[in-house]
Amino acid sequence: MSDVIFALASAKGRAGVAVLRLSGRGAVALIEEYVGTGLTTPDRSLRKFKSGGELIDEVLILTFAKGASFTGEEVVEIHCHGSTAVVSALLRILGDHPNARMAEPGEFTRKALENGCLDLVQVEGLADLIDAETEAQRKLASNVMTGALSDKVNGWRRDLIRAVSLIEATIDFADEDIPTDVSPEVLTLIDNVTRDLESEIKGSFAAERIRDGFEVAIVGKPNVGKSTLLNALAGREAAITSEIAGTTRDVIEVRMDINGLAVTLLDTAGIRETDNQIEKLGVGLARQRAEAADLRVFLTENGEIEGLKMTPLVDDIVAIGKSDISASSEGLKISGKSGQGIDKLIEIIDSSLSNKAAFAQTATRERHRIGMEQALHSLNTGRALVLDGPEVSEIAAAELHQGIASLNGVIGKVDVEDLLDEIFASFCLGK
C-alpha cells in the first residue's frame, strides 16, 4: 500500500480556494517533485505547481511535521484556486504518482485515532461537528471533539483503578504488616464516580436530543388547520392543505432551526374514528409518532381535546386553530393563514425545548449511555461487595475491573473495529 494518501479536503464545486490534503511518510518529499525543493516542516510557501514542465497553478503549500499534525503523520496541504479544472488536474497528477493513492472516506481521521491524536469519542464528536446544523449542535459536538467527555471518562477510570489497586493490595499482601481496612477510601472513590455517572447518564438523554434533533408533533382532529400551521411554521408549502377532512394520511416532517435547536415538526393525520383502512393506518401512525415526540401541539377548534384519546403532558401546548374565523376568545389562538399567534407559539416551543436541553451533559450517543449504565451497574455491585467484607475482596475487585472495562469501551480502549467502519463511512474523503 502507498505511504501517502491524498484527497480534496474542501467542499466540491467552484470556489475561490480549494484545499488538497496529503498525509504519510514522505509526503513533503513527494510534493517537492512538483513544487521544487527546500520545504521544511512546519512551513508555508507560495510555489508553482508543475507537472511535466507545465504550470498547473500557483499554490500555497503548508507543511506539518510528524507528531504535530491532525493525523500525527507528516502532512502537506495544497491551497489552490478552486476551479473544477485545477482541482481535477491536481488530483489526477497525484493519483498518477506511484507512492500516493486516494484516501478512503474518513481515513485521515482513522490515522489520527491510530496515532493517538484522537480517541473514539473525539472521532464521534468530529463527525457530529461536520454534520452540525444548529448552534447548539455545534457547541455540543465541539465540546466532545475537544475531549470534554474523554477527560471525564479517564478521570473515572483513574479513580476506579486506584480503588482496585487498594483492594488487590490487601489480597496480595494479606500476610504482611500493612493496614487492611481500605474500605473507607475505596467506598469514597466508588461513590464519587457513581455520582458523576448518574448525573452524566441523566443528562445524556437531553444531549442525544440536541444531537439528533427534537421532535414536535402537531396533533388534532381532521381539518383543524394542522397542515396550514406546519406550512406557516416552516415558511413554505410543505404539506397539502384542503377543506376536505382527512387529507393528510402520512406523517409529514419538516426540519427547522428554532433558536439554535434542531427541531423536526411532525404534521400528523387528523385523529378520528374511521372505516377507511388507509386513513385508519394514518391515525394509528399519528398517535404513535405523537406519543414518542418530545413535545406536542394540540390544535383544537375551541380548546377542547375530547375525542383525541390523548392526554397532554405538562409541557404540551394546547392551542385554538383557525383563529381568523374562530369565535373562541380564550387560550392561545393561532391562524396559519393570517399568521396570528405563530410567533407566540414558536416562543413557547423554544422555551419548552430549551428547558429540556438545559439538562444536557457531554455524552451524546446511546452507545455512551449504555456503556456508562453498564459501568454504574458494576460499581453498585462492587460497592455492596466491599461492604460485605474482605472475604469477598477478589469478587469486589473483579466487579470494579468490569466497570473499568465498560468505560474503556466508551472511549475506544477495546476492539471497536466494526464501530469505526460505521463512523468513518459517514466522513468525506478529505477527513
Helices and strands as residue ranges (DSSP letters): E 4-8, E 15-23, H 27-35, E 43-51, E 54-64, E 75-82, H 84-96, E 100-102, H 107-114, H 120-131, H 135-145, H 148-172, H 183-212, E 214-219, H 226-234, E 252-258, E 261-267, H 277-292, E 295-300, E 317-320, E 332-333, H 342-357, H 366-388, G 390-392, H 393-411, H 417-424
